[in-house]
Amino acid sequence: MNEPVLADSVRFAGDAVEVLDRRVYPFELRWVRCVTSEAVAVAIEQMVTQSSGPLFAATAGMVLGAREARHDPPEEAAARLRAVGARLVATRPTNNHIRDAVHAVLSATVGVGGRAELAGDALVAAVEGAARAHEDGYRARSATLGEHAASLLKDGTRVLTHCWADAFLIATVRAAQAAGKRLEFVCTETRPYLQGARLTAATLVEMGYRPTLITDGMVAAALSDGLADVALTAADRVTLDGHVINKVGTLGVALAAKAFGVPFYALIDAPDPQAPTAADVVIERRDGDEVLHTLGRRTAADGVAGYYPAFDVTPPHLVTRIVTERGVHRPQELS
């Protein structure tokens, strides 16, 4: 089976990094060219890439940062690379993929503090190696997670998705296919960037499915009508006490699933040891103006204000199981 386009959406092109523009995919296959680490940070902030895409953008940004510091002495190079890392981490505070990627690269090269010794080509090579190792580890964890998630799905299961679960969804579908299970999918559109309509549904079509698309407001009606057997989403963060933080609208999906007796599963490579509770997670608040536009076109009248918390928090009592690379867990049993 060919690799879905979105499975490889960050690439090096000579001295630059190219990031697939998920804001226009699948209507356009457009790559945003970033020649500096700052350009990568801006691309992440501006939603050029989403879900696990920022992980790969962040590792690429760290490589560019090392190249930018190539001619600095060790201490200055280390300080510059740490500053690049801090800038990348600040771009999207809710999902910890960027934080963990930056920490992994720094820990393997110049450290997060103290004296540093690497510089020049040696620093660049070390950062490239650390970035590649972190990316490979993430892909391996996602594949294992997918096998655990597929074990929860019977042949013929109708799966409701919300937003774009990225590597987790691809791995789950592949594992189900390998086990001879045929699934059906219902995808929410996921306002305001329509990731479910453009990314999830398009990728499922690539993988041989014909998903059904619904608007975000149809979830309760769809479950009431028996359109899905399970609800399955990714999670941008899961706390140690079992709260699921994901794209805004996930809480509504979980509430509707609970009301109609539909299991709700959340996928995450691992709970965040730095987030014991939901109070330890920063919920990103994006510009409300984004809600007033769809695919670059304003859809609200002048004088209308928008409100956009990009993520919401689903409490443990609404979550049936949390799936990680280590297996399937009750949300109350994570810590």
C-alpha positions as CSV (number, residue, x, y, z in Angstrom):
1,M,0.0,0.0,0.0
2,N,1.3,3.5,-0.9
3,E,2.1,5.8,2.0
4,P,-0.7,8.4,2.5
5,V,0.4,11.9,1.5
6,L,0.0,13.3,5.0
7,A,2.2,10.6,6.5
8,D,5.3,12.4,5.2
9,S,4.5,16.1,5.2
10,V,7.8,17.7,6.2
11,R,10.9,17.4,4.0
12,F,14.3,18.9,3.4
13,A,15.1,20.5,0.1
14,G,18.7,21.5,0.1
15,D,19.3,24.2,2.8
16,A,15.5,24.7,3.4
17,V,12.7,22.8,5.0
18,E,9.4,22.4,3.1
19,V,6.2,21.9,5.0
20,L,3.1,20.6,3.3
21,D,0.4,23.3,3.6
22,R,-2.5,21.4,5.3
23,R,-4.6,24.5,5.1
24,V,-5.2,23.9,1.4
25,Y,-4.8,20.2,1.1
26,P,-6.3,18.2,-0.7
27,F,-7.3,20.9,-3.1
28,E,-3.7,22.0,-3.6
29,L,-0.5,20.1,-3.0
30,R,1.4,23.2,-1.9
31,W,4.7,23.2,0.1
32,V,5.7,26.2,2.3
33,R,9.4,26.7,2.0
34,C,11.2,27.7,5.2
35,V,14.9,28.7,5.0
36,T,15.2,29.6,8.7
37,S,14.2,28.1,12.0
38,E,12.0,31.2,12.6
39,A,10.2,30.6,9.4
40,V,9.4,27.0,10.6
41,A,8.1,28.5,13.9
42,V,5.8,30.9,12.0
43,A,4.5,28.1,9.8
44,I,3.5,26.1,12.9
45,E,1.8,29.1,14.4
46,Q,-0.1,29.8,11.2
47,M,-1.5,26.3,11.0
48,V,0.5,25.3,7.9
49,T,0.9,22.0,9.7
50,Q,-1.2,20.4,12.5
51,S,-1.6,17.4,14.7
52,S,1.7,15.5,14.7
53,G,3.0,17.6,11.8
54,P,4.5,20.1,14.2
55,L,6.6,17.3,15.7
56,F,8.4,16.8,12.4
57,A,8.5,20.5,11.7
58,A,10.1,21.1,15.1
59,T,12.8,18.5,14.6
60,A,13.5,20.1,11.2
61,G,13.5,23.5,12.8
62,M,16.1,22.3,15.2
63,V,18.3,21.1,12.4
64,L,18.0,24.5,10.7
65,G,18.9,26.1,14.1
66,A,22.0,24.0,14.3
67,R,23.0,25.0,10.8
68,E,22.4,28.7,11.7
69,A,24.8,28.2,14.6
70,R,27.4,26.3,12.6
71,H,30.0,29.1,12.8
72,D,29.5,29.9,16.5
73,P,31.8,28.7,19.3
74,P,30.3,25.9,21.4
75,E,28.7,27.9,24.2
76,E,27.2,30.4,21.8
77,A,26.0,27.7,19.5
78,A,24.3,25.9,22.4
79,A,22.6,29.1,23.6
80,R,21.3,29.8,20.1
81,L,20.0,26.2,19.7
82,R,18.3,26.4,23.0
83,A,16.7,29.7,22.0
84,V,15.5,28.1,18.8
85,G,14.0,25.3,20.8
86,A,12.2,27.7,23.2
87,R,10.7,29.6,20.2
88,L,9.4,26.4,18.7
89,V,7.9,25.2,21.9
90,A,6.0,28.5,22.3
91,T,4.3,28.2,19.0
92,R,1.6,25.7,20.1
93,P,1.4,25.2,23.9
94,T,-1.3,22.5,24.2
95,N,0.2,19.6,22.3
96,N,3.4,18.4,23.9
97,H,4.9,16.9,20.7
98,I,6.9,20.0,20.1
99,R,8.1,20.2,23.6
100,D,9.2,16.6,23.7
101,A,10.9,16.8,20.3
102,V,12.9,19.8,21.3
103,H,13.9,18.3,24.6
104,A,15.0,15.1,23.0
105,V,17.2,17.0,20.5
106,L,18.7,19.3,23.1
107,S,19.3,16.4,25.6
108,A,21.2,14.4,23.0
109,T,23.3,17.3,21.8
110,V,23.9,20.5,23.8
111,G,21.8,19.7,26.9
112,V,19.2,22.0,28.4
113,G,21.8,23.8,30.4
114,G,25.4,23.7,31.5
115,R,28.5,23.6,29.5
116,A,28.3,22.6,25.8
117,E,31.2,21.2,23.6
118,L,29.7,20.6,20.2
119,A,30.0,23.2,17.4
120,G,30.3,23.4,13.6
121,D,29.6,20.3,11.5
122,A,29.8,18.1,14.5
123,L,26.8,19.9,16.1
124,V,24.8,19.8,12.9
125,A,25.4,16.1,12.5
126,A,24.5,15.4,16.1
127,V,21.3,17.4,15.8
128,E,20.4,15.7,12.6
129,G,20.9,12.3,14.2
130,A,18.9,13.2,17.3
131,A,16.1,14.5,15.2
132,R,16.0,11.4,13.1
133,A,16.0,9.2,16.2
134,H,13.1,11.0,17.7
135,E,11.0,10.9,14.5
136,D,11.7,7.1,14.1
137,G,10.7,6.5,17.7
138,Y,7.5,8.4,17.3
139,R,6.6,6.4,14.2
140,A,7.4,3.1,16.0
141,R,5.3,4.1,19.0
142,S,2.4,5.1,16.7
143,A,2.5,1.7,14.9
144,T,2.3,-0.1,18.2
145,L,-0.5,2.1,19.4
146,G,-2.4,1.4,16.2
147,E,-2.2,-2.3,16.9
148,H,-3.7,-1.8,20.3
149,A,-6.4,0.5,19.0
150,A,-7.4,-2.0,16.2
151,S,-7.8,-4.7,18.9
152,L,-10.8,-2.8,20.2
153,L,-12.5,-2.7,16.8
154,K,-14.5,-5.7,15.4
155,D,-14.8,-6.5,11.7
156,G,-17.4,-4.1,10.3
157,T,-17.2,-1.5,13.1
158,R,-18.5,1.9,12.2
159,V,-16.0,4.5,13.6
160,L,-16.8,8.1,14.3
161,T,-13.8,10.4,14.1
162,H,-13.2,14.0,15.1
163,C,-10.5,16.2,13.6
164,W,-7.3,14.6,12.2
165,A,-5.7,11.8,14.2
166,D,-2.7,11.7,11.9
167,A,-0.2,8.9,12.5
168,F,-2.5,7.3,15.1
169,L,-5.4,6.9,12.7
170,I,-3.2,5.7,9.8
171,A,-1.6,3.1,12.1
172,T,-5.0,1.9,13.5
173,V,-6.3,1.5,10.0
174,R,-3.3,-0.4,8.8
175,A,-3.4,-2.7,11.8
176,A,-7.1,-3.4,11.3
177,Q,-6.5,-4.2,7.6
178,A,-3.6,-6.5,8.5
179,A,-6.0,-8.3,10.8
180,G,-8.6,-8.7,8.0
181,K,-11.0,-6.2,9.6
182,R,-13.1,-3.9,7.3
183,L,-14.1,-0.7,9.0
184,E,-16.5,2.1,8.1
185,F,-15.9,5.7,9.0
186,V,-18.0,8.8,9.8
187,C,-15.9,12.0,10.0
188,T,-16.9,15.3,11.5
189,E,-15.9,18.3,9.3
190,T,-14.1,20.0,12.3
191,R,-14.4,23.7,12.2
192,P,-12.9,26.1,11.5
193,Y,-10.0,24.5,9.5
194,L,-12.1,21.5,8.4
195,Q,-9.3,19.0,9.2
196,G,-11.8,16.2,9.4
197,A,-13.3,17.0,6.0
198,R,-10.0,17.7,4.2
199,L,-7.4,15.6,6.0
200,T,-9.1,12.7,7.7
201,A,-11.6,11.9,5.0
202,A,-9.1,12.4,2.2
203,T,-6.6,10.1,3.8
204,L,-9.2,7.4,4.4
205,V,-10.1,7.6,0.7
206,E,-6.4,7.1,-0.1
207,M,-6.5,4.0,2.1
208,G,-9.4,2.5,0.3
209,Y,-12.5,3.7,2.3
210,R,-15.5,5.8,1.5
211,P,-16.1,7.8,4.7
212,T,-19.3,9.6,5.5
213,L,-18.9,13.3,6.3
214,I,-21.1,15.1,8.9
215,T,-20.9,18.6,10.3
216,D,-19.8,19.1,13.9
217,G,-23.3,19.8,15.0
218,M,-24.6,16.5,13.7
219,V,-22.7,14.2,16.1
220,A,-25.5,13.6,18.6
221,A,-28.0,13.1,15.8
222,A,-25.7,10.7,14.0
223,L,-25.2,8.6,17.1
224,S,-28.9,8.7,17.9
225,D,-29.5,7.4,14.4
226,G,-27.1,4.5,15.0
227,L,-24.6,5.8,12.4
228,A,-21.5,4.7,14.4
229,D,-20.6,2.0,16.9
230,V,-17.6,3.7,18.5
231,A,-16.1,7.2,18.7
232,L,-12.4,7.4,18.2
233,T,-10.2,10.4,18.4
234,A,-6.6,11.3,18.9
235,A,-5.5,13.3,22.0
236,D,-3.1,16.2,21.9
237,R,-2.5,15.6,25.6
238,V,-3.7,13.2,28.3
239,T,-3.1,14.0,31.9
240,L,-2.1,11.5,34.5
241,D,-5.5,11.6,36.0
242,G,-7.2,10.7,32.7
243,H,-8.4,14.0,31.2
244,V,-8.2,14.1,27.4
245,I,-7.3,17.3,25.8
246,N,-8.0,17.4,22.1
247,K,-9.3,19.6,19.3
248,V,-12.3,21.7,20.5
249,G,-15.5,19.7,19.9
250,T,-14.1,16.5,21.3
251,L,-15.9,17.1,24.6
252,G,-19.2,17.3,22.6
253,V,-18.4,14.0,20.9
254,A,-17.7,12.3,24.2
255,L,-20.9,13.7,25.8
256,A,-23.0,12.5,22.9
257,A,-21.3,9.1,23.0
258,K,-22.0,8.7,26.7
259,A,-25.7,9.7,26.1
260,F,-26.2,7.1,23.4
261,G,-24.1,4.3,24.9
262,V,-21.3,4.5,22.4
263,P,-17.7,3.7,23.6
264,F,-15.3,6.7,23.4
265,Y,-11.7,5.9,22.8
266,A,-8.8,8.4,22.8
267,L,-5.4,7.7,21.3
268,I,-2.1,9.1,22.6
269,D,1.4,7.7,22.5
270,A,1.7,8.2,26.3
271,P,0.1,10.3,29.1
272,D,2.1,13.4,29.9
273,P,4.2,13.0,33.1
274,Q,4.4,16.8,33.4
275,A,0.6,17.1,33.5
276,P,-0.9,15.4,36.6
277,T,-4.2,17.2,36.1
278,A,-6.0,19.3,33.5
279,A,-5.0,22.4,35.4
280,D,-1.4,21.7,34.3
281,V,-2.2,22.0,30.6
282,V,-2.3,25.4,28.8
283,I,-5.3,25.5,26.5
284,E,-4.4,27.4,23.4
285,R,-6.7,30.4,22.6
286,R,-6.5,31.3,19.0
287,D,-7.6,34.5,17.4
288,G,-11.4,34.5,17.2
289,D,-11.2,35.9,13.7
290,E,-10.3,32.4,12.5
291,V,-13.8,31.2,13.4
292,L,-15.3,33.9,11.1
293,H,-13.5,32.5,8.0
294,T,-13.7,29.2,6.1
295,L,-10.9,28.2,3.7
296,G,-9.8,31.8,3.6
297,R,-13.2,33.3,3.0
298,R,-15.2,35.3,5.6
299,T,-18.4,33.6,6.5
300,A,-19.7,36.0,9.1
301,A,-21.2,39.5,8.8
302,D,-19.2,42.6,9.7
303,G,-19.5,43.4,13.4
304,V,-19.6,39.7,14.5
305,A,-16.9,38.6,17.0
306,G,-15.4,35.2,17.1
307,Y,-14.3,33.0,20.1
308,Y,-11.9,30.2,19.6
309,P,-10.5,28.0,22.3
310,A,-8.6,25.5,20.0
311,F,-8.9,22.6,22.4
312,D,-11.3,21.3,25.1
313,V,-10.9,19.0,28.0
314,T,-12.9,15.7,28.3
315,P,-13.1,14.4,31.9
316,P,-12.3,10.8,32.6
317,H,-15.9,9.7,33.3
318,L,-16.7,10.3,29.7
319,V,-13.8,8.3,28.4
320,T,-14.2,4.5,27.9
321,R,-10.6,3.7,27.2
322,I,-7.3,5.5,26.5
323,V,-5.0,3.7,24.1
324,T,-1.2,4.2,24.3
325,E,1.8,2.4,22.9
326,R,1.7,0.3,26.1
327,G,-1.8,-0.9,25.7
328,V,-5.4,-0.1,26.5
329,H,-6.2,1.6,29.8
330,R,-9.1,2.8,31.8
331,P,-8.6,6.6,32.3
332,Q,-8.5,6.2,36.1
333,E,-5.6,3.7,35.8
334,L,-2.9,5.8,34.0
335,S,-0.9,7.0,37.0
